Amino acid sequence: MIAMACLATLALASQGQPSPESIGALLEKRSADRVVAELFGDHRTWSAVEARIASGDRRWLRTAAHLYAGCDAGICYALKIALGEALATNARGVLATAGDGYSATDACSTYGYVTDSTDLSLTRALAAIRVRQKAVRGISDPSLASKKQECLRELRALQEQVPRAFK
């Protein structure tokens, strides 16, 4: 059974193109924590998963919720970053999916990775937060009102915290 699990993950990794469906198939066979550990163990595959979640695609947001159920602190942080980035393009989708594995607080409490040394600037971090705030403020769905307010509180707190990280 372990050998088959490793083969399935290796097959997914060798394709370099994970999909919500392929990850869903893995989750049907194994626990979320095992699937997450296997995906995270292959840098290329995990990077692809993070990028697709960050795109804000609804299918990937649902996949993030399933993966979040099996993550540890470091992997959860990586998922939070991807979800935070997704706010800019699909804030409604991020908050609509929140509660199914991750919370609005999880999705709204970090501003992202520094992808290279040129990204390391307070100006860029604050600009990213403002873009997310604008996207969240634009949500008009009354069923998301409490998640919207929770997210905006987190983004305001983040906006106050980030400058200290650059001192």
Backbone bond lengths (Angstrom), bond angles and torsions (degrees), N, CA, C in turn:
res aa  C-N    CA-C-N  psi(-1)  N-CA   C-N-CA  omega(-1)  CA-C   N-CA-C  phi
1 M - - - 1.446 - - 1.531 110.76 -
2 I 1.340 117.12 -45.09 1.462 120.80 178.44 1.522 110.17 -61.92
3 A 1.322 116.22 -41.15 1.465 119.77 179.17 1.525 110.83 -61.61
4 M 1.324 117.34 -40.89 1.465 120.48 178.99 1.523 110.59 -65.74
5 A 1.337 117.28 -38.88 1.464 121.15 178.53 1.520 110.36 -62.68
6 C 1.326 115.78 -44.46 1.467 119.72 178.76 1.516 110.97 -64.36
7 L 1.330 116.28 -39.47 1.470 119.62 178.55 1.524 111.08 -64.03
8 A 1.331 117.25 -40.74 1.464 120.22 179.42 1.518 110.75 -63.28
9 T 1.329 116.01 -42.95 1.465 119.48 179.21 1.516 110.94 -68.11
10 L 1.325 116.80 -40.64 1.463 119.66 177.22 1.518 111.19 -62.80
11 A 1.322 116.85 -39.84 1.468 120.13 178.36 1.525 109.89 -62.68
12 L 1.325 116.73 -43.36 1.460 121.10 177.71 1.519 110.48 -62.22
13 A 1.321 115.90 -44.29 1.463 120.51 -178.89 1.524 111.33 -66.78
14 S 1.325 117.35 -39.22 1.460 119.50 -177.85 1.524 111.59 -66.62
15 Q 1.332 115.90 -28.60 1.461 119.18 176.51 1.523 110.10 -72.86
16 G 1.346 115.80 -28.78 1.450 120.37 -179.27 1.513 112.86 67.35
17 Q 1.304 116.79 6.58 1.455 121.29 -176.71 1.527 110.26 -128.99
18 P 1.313 117.58 69.88 1.459 117.72 177.50 1.525 110.08 -63.30
19 S 1.295 116.27 151.07 1.457 121.26 177.33 1.520 108.58 -131.65
20 P 1.313 117.29 160.66 1.465 118.61 175.57 1.532 111.20 -56.09
21 E 1.324 116.38 -36.15 1.460 120.28 -179.17 1.528 111.69 -68.41
22 S 1.343 116.67 -42.94 1.464 118.81 -178.96 1.527 110.74 -68.31
23 I 1.323 117.24 -37.07 1.458 120.38 177.32 1.530 109.43 -69.93
24 G 1.316 116.54 -39.69 1.468 120.50 176.68 1.514 111.88 -59.11
25 A 1.333 116.62 -40.21 1.463 120.44 178.27 1.529 110.52 -63.77
26 L 1.328 117.01 -39.29 1.468 120.17 177.02 1.530 110.41 -64.87
27 L 1.315 116.47 -40.44 1.467 120.81 -178.39 1.530 112.29 -68.06
28 E 1.312 117.00 -26.29 1.467 120.01 176.48 1.520 111.52 -70.35
29 K 1.321 116.84 -25.20 1.461 121.49 -175.39 1.522 113.18 -98.15
30 R 1.343 116.44 -25.43 1.462 120.11 -174.45 1.520 110.74 -139.03
31 S 1.305 114.49 166.86 1.463 119.81 178.55 1.532 110.45 -68.47
32 A 1.310 114.74 154.70 1.464 119.97 -179.38 1.525 111.32 -60.92
33 D 1.330 117.71 -38.20 1.466 118.79 -178.35 1.524 111.74 -65.47
34 R 1.332 117.87 -35.14 1.472 119.97 177.04 1.515 111.06 -70.07
35 V 1.317 116.53 -43.61 1.467 119.97 -179.72 1.529 109.84 -62.83
36 V 1.322 116.52 -44.98 1.467 120.63 -179.98 1.525 110.02 -60.54
37 A 1.327 116.90 -45.97 1.472 120.46 -179.48 1.524 110.87 -61.43
38 E 1.323 117.36 -40.16 1.463 120.87 -179.81 1.529 110.97 -68.36
39 L 1.325 116.86 -43.27 1.467 119.90 178.69 1.519 110.39 -64.48
40 F 1.322 116.21 -44.82 1.459 121.40 -178.49 1.526 111.01 -65.66
41 G 1.325 116.41 -27.54 1.465 121.22 -179.36 1.520 113.90 -68.22
42 D 1.322 117.34 -18.01 1.462 121.39 177.43 1.529 107.48 -110.66
43 H 1.314 115.87 106.08 1.472 121.04 -173.45 1.527 112.39 -54.82
44 R 1.302 117.27 -44.69 1.472 121.16 -177.30 1.532 111.12 -62.98
45 T 1.328 115.30 -45.11 1.463 119.50 -179.60 1.521 110.23 -66.70
46 W 1.340 117.40 -45.37 1.457 119.74 -178.88 1.524 110.92 -63.70
47 S 1.302 117.71 -39.91 1.469 120.95 177.70 1.521 110.54 -60.05
48 A 1.330 116.51 -39.71 1.466 120.36 178.20 1.527 110.67 -66.33
49 V 1.323 117.24 -40.85 1.466 121.24 178.22 1.528 109.71 -61.65
50 E 1.325 117.23 -48.55 1.468 120.93 179.56 1.528 111.46 -59.04
51 A 1.318 116.69 -44.82 1.469 120.56 -178.30 1.529 111.11 -63.45
52 R 1.303 116.41 -38.89 1.464 119.31 -178.85 1.525 111.26 -72.06
53 I 1.321 117.33 -37.06 1.467 119.82 174.72 1.529 108.78 -64.02
54 A 1.315 117.00 -45.24 1.471 121.81 -179.50 1.527 112.18 -61.18
55 S 1.338 117.48 -22.06 1.468 120.62 179.16 1.528 112.18 -67.02
56 G 1.340 116.73 -21.56 1.458 120.21 -179.76 1.518 114.25 86.98
57 D 1.317 118.06 3.14 1.464 121.22 177.87 1.530 109.16 -58.91
58 R 1.332 117.38 131.01 1.470 122.05 -176.57 1.522 113.32 -56.08
59 R 1.322 117.06 -41.49 1.472 119.37 -179.74 1.525 110.25 -62.47
60 W 1.335 116.39 -38.48 1.459 120.21 179.65 1.518 111.85 -73.42
61 L 1.323 117.81 -30.60 1.460 120.10 175.82 1.533 110.20 -66.37
62 R 1.328 117.00 -40.11 1.473 120.08 175.63 1.528 110.44 -65.06
63 T 1.335 116.37 -38.52 1.464 120.10 176.95 1.522 109.93 -62.74
64 A 1.327 117.12 -41.28 1.467 120.65 178.22 1.522 110.71 -58.96
65 A 1.328 116.68 -41.03 1.463 120.15 179.24 1.523 110.85 -61.02
66 H 1.317 117.12 -42.06 1.476 120.88 178.68 1.526 110.70 -67.08
67 L 1.316 117.32 -41.31 1.464 120.63 -179.82 1.525 111.16 -68.94
68 Y 1.320 116.63 -35.73 1.461 120.57 -177.86 1.529 111.01 -59.47
69 A 1.312 116.01 -30.33 1.468 120.26 179.77 1.526 112.16 -63.97
70 G 1.331 117.82 -18.68 1.455 120.56 -176.67 1.506 114.98 -118.91
71 C 1.323 117.71 18.08 1.469 118.22 -174.95 1.517 112.12 -98.88
72 D 1.323 114.20 155.84 1.467 120.66 171.89 1.526 107.40 -97.35
73 A 1.313 116.53 -175.80 1.468 120.42 -173.57 1.528 113.37 -55.65
74 G 1.320 118.00 -48.70 1.462 120.62 -177.93 1.510 113.25 -66.28
75 I 1.319 116.32 -42.80 1.466 119.81 -179.41 1.522 109.75 -71.94
76 C 1.340 117.58 -38.16 1.468 119.85 175.91 1.526 110.54 -60.02
77 Y 1.324 116.50 -39.32 1.460 119.81 178.70 1.531 110.17 -62.00
78 A 1.319 116.66 -42.30 1.464 120.47 178.23 1.532 110.46 -61.79
79 L 1.323 116.80 -40.84 1.465 120.08 177.90 1.526 110.96 -67.04
80 K 1.336 117.54 -39.25 1.470 120.77 176.74 1.525 110.86 -58.49
81 I 1.317 115.74 -41.78 1.457 119.97 -179.89 1.526 110.46 -62.82
82 A 1.319 116.21 -45.77 1.467 120.23 179.46 1.533 110.29 -63.13
83 L 1.323 117.27 -42.32 1.464 120.47 178.37 1.523 111.17 -64.88
84 G 1.322 116.30 -39.29 1.465 119.65 176.79 1.513 111.85 -61.36
85 E 1.320 116.30 -41.34 1.464 119.54 178.03 1.527 110.85 -65.86
86 A 1.327 116.94 -34.05 1.465 121.23 179.58 1.526 111.94 -66.55
87 L 1.322 117.18 -23.86 1.471 119.62 178.00 1.524 112.00 -55.22
88 A 1.313 117.07 -36.81 1.469 120.86 -176.48 1.523 112.11 -63.85
89 T 1.320 117.66 -31.39 1.462 120.34 -175.93 1.522 113.97 -107.14
90 N 1.335 117.26 -23.29 1.464 119.80 -178.80 1.524 110.03 -151.18
91 A 1.312 116.21 62.74 1.460 120.67 -179.08 1.531 110.79 -59.08
92 R 1.309 116.33 -41.56 1.468 119.65 179.55 1.527 110.74 -59.76
93 G 1.332 117.17 -45.51 1.459 120.78 -179.93 1.521 112.46 -63.81
94 V 1.331 116.47 -41.00 1.470 120.59 179.30 1.525 109.59 -61.20
95 L 1.334 117.07 -47.61 1.457 119.82 -177.26 1.523 112.09 -74.59
96 A 1.316 118.04 -31.28 1.468 120.26 177.08 1.526 110.76 -65.77
97 T 1.311 116.99 -34.29 1.462 121.61 -179.77 1.524 111.30 -82.48
98 A 1.320 117.81 -24.31 1.472 121.80 -179.95 1.519 109.67 -56.34
99 G 1.314 114.68 138.59 1.459 120.44 -177.85 1.514 111.91 105.04
100 D 1.324 116.56 -17.44 1.460 121.41 179.07 1.526 111.94 -93.67
101 G 1.296 117.81 7.51 1.465 122.07 -179.16 1.514 109.93 169.07
102 Y 1.305 115.38 -42.44 1.461 121.74 175.84 1.525 107.42 -119.97
103 S 1.318 116.32 161.87 1.464 120.57 179.97 1.524 110.37 -104.98
104 A 1.327 115.70 169.32 1.466 119.61 174.22 1.529 109.57 -61.31
105 T 1.317 117.04 -36.26 1.464 120.63 176.84 1.522 110.62 -60.18
106 D 1.331 116.46 -44.52 1.466 120.06 178.40 1.523 111.23 -57.43
107 A 1.312 116.51 -45.25 1.464 121.29 -174.97 1.524 113.17 -73.72
108 C 1.323 117.53 -22.68 1.464 120.34 -170.88 1.521 114.02 -111.84
109 S 1.318 118.05 8.21 1.462 119.63 -170.57 1.525 115.31 -105.93
110 T 1.320 118.71 11.39 1.460 120.11 176.66 1.521 109.55 -146.19
111 Y 1.317 116.06 154.16 1.467 118.41 -176.56 1.508 113.99 -103.83
112 G 1.318 120.89 -10.18 1.454 120.25 172.54 1.500 115.02 124.94
113 Y 1.306 113.42 174.57 1.452 122.10 178.40 1.520 110.30 -79.24
114 V 1.294 115.29 155.05 1.451 121.13 168.50 1.525 104.65 -94.40
115 T 1.330 116.36 108.87 1.457 119.45 -172.52 1.523 113.00 -77.17
116 D 1.295 117.25 -27.34 1.466 120.58 172.07 1.523 107.35 -156.99
117 S 1.299 116.31 170.87 1.468 119.50 -172.84 1.526 112.99 -62.08
118 T 1.319 118.75 -23.95 1.466 120.05 179.43 1.523 111.46 -72.92
119 D 1.346 117.27 -17.56 1.460 120.67 178.84 1.523 112.23 -82.43
120 L 1.303 116.58 -9.95 1.453 120.96 -175.07 1.520 109.84 -78.25
121 S 1.332 115.56 85.95 1.459 118.65 177.05 1.519 109.49 -151.75
122 L 1.296 114.79 141.51 1.456 121.70 176.84 1.524 110.11 -61.09
123 T 1.310 116.33 -40.25 1.464 120.95 -178.71 1.526 110.90 -58.58
124 R 1.317 116.58 -46.32 1.475 120.32 -179.42 1.523 111.57 -66.84
125 A 1.310 116.87 -40.82 1.469 120.47 179.92 1.529 110.35 -63.15
126 L 1.320 117.27 -46.98 1.459 120.76 -179.96 1.525 111.46 -66.11
127 A 1.323 116.76 -36.09 1.470 119.90 177.03 1.528 110.63 -63.72
128 A 1.314 117.06 -41.02 1.473 120.87 178.64 1.524 110.06 -63.00
129 I 1.303 116.99 -40.24 1.466 120.30 178.86 1.523 110.72 -65.66
130 R 1.327 117.41 -41.69 1.472 120.75 178.98 1.529 111.38 -62.84
131 V 1.315 117.16 -39.57 1.468 120.56 177.62 1.530 109.81 -61.41
132 R 1.311 116.17 -42.34 1.473 120.51 179.62 1.526 110.81 -66.48
133 Q 1.328 116.57 -41.84 1.463 120.06 178.26 1.525 110.70 -59.84
134 K 1.313 116.36 -44.08 1.467 120.26 179.99 1.523 110.37 -62.49
135 A 1.328 116.78 -42.94 1.462 120.36 -179.88 1.530 111.04 -64.01
136 V 1.306 116.75 -41.70 1.474 120.63 -179.86 1.519 110.30 -68.85
137 R 1.318 117.25 -41.86 1.477 119.89 177.89 1.521 111.47 -59.80
138 G 1.323 117.00 -28.37 1.459 121.83 -178.98 1.519 114.47 -75.38
139 I 1.314 118.27 -5.75 1.471 121.21 178.87 1.523 108.43 -74.70
140 S 1.324 116.38 123.59 1.463 120.09 -178.61 1.526 113.02 -111.08
141 D 1.297 118.26 -1.90 1.459 122.63 -178.99 1.532 109.95 -67.20
142 P 1.340 117.72 115.54 1.465 120.19 -177.79 1.535 113.27 -61.49
143 S 1.310 117.33 -27.06 1.466 119.59 -179.61 1.527 112.05 -69.98
144 L 1.327 117.03 -14.21 1.461 121.42 179.96 1.531 112.28 -105.49
145 A 1.331 117.70 8.09 1.464 121.51 -174.12 1.531 112.72 -56.91
146 S 1.320 118.05 -44.60 1.472 118.73 -177.48 1.528 110.91 -70.50
147 K 1.325 117.50 -38.65 1.466 120.28 177.15 1.526 110.26 -66.94
148 K 1.315 116.64 -37.34 1.468 121.54 177.47 1.531 109.85 -60.55
149 Q 1.320 116.93 -47.77 1.464 120.45 -179.79 1.528 111.04 -64.98
150 E 1.335 117.10 -40.46 1.467 121.31 177.14 1.529 110.26 -60.30
151 C 1.313 116.06 -44.47 1.464 121.00 -179.43 1.524 110.73 -65.66
152 L 1.310 117.44 -44.70 1.465 120.23 179.69 1.531 111.22 -62.61
153 R 1.342 117.33 -37.23 1.478 120.25 175.31 1.524 110.13 -61.28
154 E 1.325 116.46 -45.47 1.472 120.67 179.64 1.526 111.36 -63.02
155 L 1.327 116.24 -42.26 1.464 119.71 -179.69 1.532 111.27 -66.55
156 R 1.340 117.50 -36.88 1.475 120.14 175.73 1.529 110.42 -64.18
157 A 1.324 116.27 -44.04 1.471 120.34 178.50 1.526 109.84 -62.60
158 L 1.311 116.49 -41.72 1.457 120.77 179.01 1.520 110.67 -62.97
159 Q 1.311 116.39 -40.86 1.464 121.50 178.92 1.530 110.82 -61.05
160 E 1.322 116.85 -32.75 1.467 120.79 177.88 1.526 111.72 -79.68
161 Q 1.323 117.20 -32.16 1.477 121.47 -176.54 1.526 113.71 -79.52
162 V 1.311 116.22 -36.95 1.478 120.82 -173.16 1.528 112.75 -56.63
163 P 1.317 120.81 -43.31 1.469 118.43 -179.49 1.529 113.94 -56.47
164 R 1.327 116.88 -32.71 1.468 119.99 178.46 1.531 111.37 -65.25
165 A 1.305 116.95 -30.35 1.475 120.66 179.05 1.516 112.45 -69.40
166 F 1.320 116.61 -20.08 1.463 120.46 -177.43 1.527 112.66 -101.30
167 K 1.337 116.80 8.37 1.477 119.79 179.22 1.501 110.52 -90.92
